[in-house]
Amino acid sequence: MRNAKGKSAINSSILKFDLSGHRLEILEYCKKVKAVVLAREQYYINLFKPEYNLLQMAGSPLGYKHTEETRAKMSAARATVKIIICTVKLTQKKPRLNFV
């Protein structure tokens, strides 16, 4: 969720109501195993239906839509990474052209 100025909803809320209007709580301690953590996170998402969660599925970006501006930045970043990877591979002892 973003407001008209492009700031995230949680950021705007903190600026508006200060940190004193928010709280951070540890709801549960669990094993540090990815499957367990994701299952418990999903349990709490379903239970509380948090206002500031953009994603409704724990550990998945499914349903999230990037803005056009963000997509352009990601595309530019990928192009930069490709150039760096190719440069590194070309300077090896056995030059190879591997485009990722």
Secondary structure, DSSP 8 states (H G I E B T S, - for coil): -B-TTS-BHHHHHHHHH-GGG----------S-HHHHHHHHHHHHHHH--TT-S-SSTT--TT----HHHHHHHHHHHHHHHHHHHHHHHTSSS------
